[in-house]
Amino acid sequence: MKRSSILLLSGYFSVMSPGAEPRVPSREVQEAGLELKALKELNLAMEKEVSEEQVSGLIGLIGWKGKIGYFESHGQRDLDTEESMSKDSLLRIYSMTKPIVAVTAMALWEEGKFKLDDPIHKYLPEWKTVRVREGQKRVAAKRPVTPRHLMTHSAGLTYDRSELAMGPGDSLEDFSKSMAKRPLVFHPGERYAYGYSIDILGRYLEAIEGKTLDLIMRERVFDKLQMSDTEFWVKNPEDRSRVALVYSRKNAGGLRKVMGRDEVMRRPARMMGGQGLMSTAGDYAKFCEMLLRKGELNGQRILKEGTVDLMFKNHLKDIGKSYGLGGRVNEQGRYEWGGAAGTRFWVDCGKGHYAVFMIQNWGAKPKTWDIFKKYAEAALEAK
């Protein structure tokens, strides 16, 4: 982690050992003005989640108008070696990749490289002739798939993996071509279905730019925000020990390892924009702060203010859903989403705050996020 990141995000509470008194808030926490009683209760609650083996470890971060009011880690990232879940631990963020890809897409949109309602077959010819399953029939789609459909999960794609090119040697182009051969589950724009939509969006961006998605995202987002720890794989072998392992609950209680480190130490054959990134809480906080500031951070403008407003707008009101471009919205300035391993975030421009929550848990989720959210919002209510 770069020294600038450490200076920005360190030192918010002193360390607490098991059985000790609640961590003492530092000067930075007090200056942020969050409700200290709620933060102390949050720390105790998170320690309890770890001690009761609901999660192996976790990281929580709360930001308010440019200040980090809370940034703490608890538990371990590797139970066998007893490595602590440090603040700079690298975690699989899965679907929290989606909002970053949406931001990357909107940076290209601002330059006029596509329109939200363009047919994607303009750059992806395999999507020229699309079929839709209606009962036992396959019929022609009433309208083409567009970038807006992909960013709002209204394209008719699901997470059905059957007949998809997802082998170790298959590229994102191979994946897109195999997906285009399958019928959609509904006509584009008529319903909502969570699935591979933003993975296809990633391929769309590749076709526009003539580069792989990882390079596009680095140029458009990561380098500008100094998100040096965010990537589709862990490039530096020295960072291997920072990778948090993924655990699931045993039927009889306790945790068992389901994913280690080897899988993320090599470059993937395809950059899956809907699910593929590794990141840290500190890096994701920079992304959240940029959105909170309506597209700008530390002198680097990623998006125009109006573009962020467009992302936070409900694009599915006509079909009774609340979804923006790449994340769920509430039409009052809040934008949020999560990942399959239990990571979560929100950005609330209306109230001026955001939060990042990181665990690595596969399968049935514990109540840890709900508990974190309860105390985090209580701490923010004092603002």
N, C-alpha and C positions, 0 to 999 in steps of 0.2 A: 504494500500500500504506500502511496506517495506521502511524503512528509506533510504536504499541504492538507491532505485529507485527514491525517492524524491530528493536526492542529485544529481543524474544523470540528472534529467529531469526538474528541477524547475528553476524559476528565469530568464526567457529569455526576457520577456518584463514587464514593470510595468503596472499596471491595468489601463484601460481607461474606464471612465464612459461616458454615452451618451452625445454627444455634446462636449466632451473634445478634446484636441489636440491628434494627433496620439501617440500611446504608444512609449516611449523612449527605444531604444534598450539597453540592458544590456551589460556588458563587455563580457559575454560568447558569445552573438550574434556577437559582433564585432570580437572576436577571431576566430569564425567559418568562417568569411570572406565572408559571403553572401552579396548580393547587398542590402544595407539598404533601398534605395528608393523603391525598389520592395516589400520589407517586410512591409514597412509602408503602401503602396498601398494595399497590401494583407490584412492587418488588417482592413483597412477602407472598403474594398470590402466585407469582411466577416461580419462585423458589419451591413452593408447595407442589406445583404442577410437575416440576422436575423430580422432587423427592418421592412423589407418589408414582413415578414412572409413567406419567401420561405422555411425556415427551422426553427425548434424550437431552435436548438442550434447546435454547431459543434466544432470539435477539429481538429487542423492541426499540423503536425510535419514534419520537414525537417531535415534530417541527412546528413552530409558530412564527410566521412573518419574519423569516430569515434567521431565526434562532433555534438551535436544537435544545429543546427543554428536557428531553429524556433520551438517553442512549445507553442501554444496558444489555449485557449478555448473561445467560444463566446456563448451568449444566455443562454438558460435554458434547463435542462433535464426533467423538469416537469412544464408545463405551469400553471397548476392549483395552485400549491404550490409555484411557482416562485423560485424553487431550481435552482441554477446556474449549467450550464454544466461545471463542474470542470474538470481538467486534469485527475483526477483519476475516472471519471465516467465509469460505466460498460455498455457496449453496445453489442447488438446482432450483430455479424460479419458475420453470415450466410456463404456465399461461400468463405469468406476469411479463413474459416476452412480448405478448400481443400489443399492449399499449405502446411499447417502444417501436415496434415495427409500424404501427399506425402513425406515430409521430414522424418516422422516417419517410413514410409514404406522403404525408402531408407537406413535408419539406420539398419534395419533388412536385407535388401538386401546386404549391405556391409559384414554382418556376414555369408553370404551364405545360408540364410534361405529360399530363393526362387530366381528364375531367372526371369528377366523381361518378357520372352516369355514362361514361364511355363504355362500350363493350370491351371486355378484356381480351377478346379475340383479335383486337387490333395489334397486340403484341404477342398473344398466345394463340396461334391459329388452331390448336387442338380444341379450343373452346368455341369454335365457329358454329358447329352443329351440336346442340345440346338437347338431350332427351330428358323427360320427366316421367317417373313411374306413377301411373294412375291405376290403382288396383293391379290387375294382371297385364295391363297394357303399358307400352312405352310410347309417349307422344312427344311431339316437338314442343320445346319450351316456348311460352308465350312471348318472352322477351329475353335478351341476352344477359348473362352475368356481368355485373359492373363492379368497379372498386368499392362503391358504396355498399353493395350487397355483401362483399367480402368483409368489410370492416364492421358490419353490423350483424353478421351471421344470419343474413336473410337470403343467402344464395341457394339454399337447398342442399347443402353439404352437411354430413354428420361425421362422427368418429368411427364409422364402420371401416375396418382395415382390410376387408376382403378384396382380393384382386388388385391390391395397390402395390406399386413398385417401391418397396420399403426395405429392400435387402441392403447388405453392407456396401455394395458397389453402385447402388442406384442413386442418381443425382436428383436434384430438385426438379429438373426438367423431366426426368423419367417419371417422377412422382406425379407431376401435373398432368402429363399425358395419360397415365393410367387412371387418374381421377376423372378426367374428361370423358373417358369411355363409359363410365358408369352413369346410370340415370340419377338425376336429382330426386330428392324425396318430395319436393314441391316446386312450383313455379317460382322463379326468383322474385323476391320482394313481397311475397304473399304471406310468409310466416317467418318464425325465428327457429333456428335449430343450431345448437352449438356443435362445432366440428372443425374441420380442416381449412376453413375459409381463409384464415390469415396466413396459413402455410402457403396457400395458392397466391395470396397477395405478395408474399415474399418472392415467389417465382416471377410474378408480374413485374416487380421492381427490378429483378435481375435482367429481365428481357429489355426493359426500358433503358437501363444504364449500361448493359453489357459487362457487368461485374457480378461477382458472387455477393450474396446478401450481407455476409459479414463485413466485407469491405465497404459496402454502401453505408451500413449502419455506423461503422467506425468513422467514416468521413463526415456523416451528417449529424451524428449524435455523440458517440462515445468520446472522440478526441476533443470536441468542443466543450463537453462538460467534464473532461478529465475523469471519465469513468474507466480508469485503467484496469479495473478488476472484472469488467463485464465482457464476456465473450462466449462463443458457442463451444469452446473447449478450454482447458487449462493449458496454456502454451508453455509456461515455465515449469520445468520439473521440480524446481525448488519450492513451488507453491503447492505441491501435492499434499503436504501435511495439513494445509489450511482447508482442504475439502471436507465438508461435513458429510458423514455417512447418513443414509436414509434408513429409517426403522419403521416397523409396523408393530401393532399390538398383538401379543400372543393371546390365544383364547383363554388361557389360564392366568393371564395377567403378565405384566412385564413387557419387554421389548425384544425384538429380534431384528438383526440386520438384514435388509433386502437389497441394498445397493451400496457398493464400495466406491473406490476411487479410480480403478483402471478404466472404467467406461468413459470418463470425462477427460482423460489425459491425452487423447489423440483427436486429431481433426476429423470431424464427421464427414461422411460422403455428401451430405446435403444439410443446408442450414435451415432448420425447421422454424420458421418465423412465428409459429403459434405456440412453441413449447421448448425451444432448445437452449436458452441462455443459462449460463452460470453468472452469479453476481454476488455482491456483498450488500449488507444493509446500508453502508455508507454510500456506495455507488448509487443505489436505487433512491436514496434520499436526495441526491443531486438531481436526478430525473424528476422527482416529485417537486422539489423546490423550483425547478425550471417551469413546470406546469403552473405552480402556484403564482409565479411571477409573470404568467401569461407569455411564456415562450422565451424568456431570457434569463441568463445566470452568469454572473461575473463578467459582464461585458460581451458575452457570446449570445447572439440571438439565434435560436434554433427555429422558431416559428414566429410569425406575426401574431399580435394579440387577438385579432379577429379569427385567425385560424384555430387558436386554442378554444375560443368561444364556440366555433363550429364543431370541434371535437366533443365539447361538453354539452352540445345540444342533443335533444332526443330525436333520433332519426327514424324511430319505429313507432311513433305515436299513432299512426294510422292503423297499425295492427295490434294496438293495445299493449305495447312493450315499452320499457324505458332503457334504451341503449344508445350510446353515442358512437363515436368512431374509435373502436378498440377497447371500450370499457363501458361499464354500467354507469348511468347518470341519474340524477334526481331532479334535473331542471332548476335547481337552486344553487348551482355551482359546485356540486360534488361529483367526482369521477373516481371509480374504484374497480378493482378486480383482484383475483387471487390466482394461485397456482396449485397444481395437483398434489404437491408435497406439503400443502398447508400454509404456504406463504401468502400474505395479504398486504394490501395497501389501500389508502384513500388519499385523495387531494380534495380539499374543500375550499374553493376560491371565495365562496360566499362568506365563510367564517374565518378564512386566513390561516388554515392549518393543514397538516398532513400527518400520516403515520405509516410506518413500515413495520411489518411483523414477519419474522422468519423462523420457521421450524422445518424439519425434514422428516415428515411422517407420511407413510404410504397406507392407503386403505381408509378404514373408518377413522374420522378425525376426532380428536379429543375436544373438550370444551375450552381449550387454552386460548384460542382466538377470541371467543366470546368474553372470556374473563378479562383479557388484555383490553379489548375494545371498551368494556364497561368502565374500567378505571382510567383509561386514557381519555375518554370523553368526559369523565368526572373532573379530571385534572384540567381540561380545557374549558370547562364551563365557567371557570373563574375569570376567563378573558373577557 
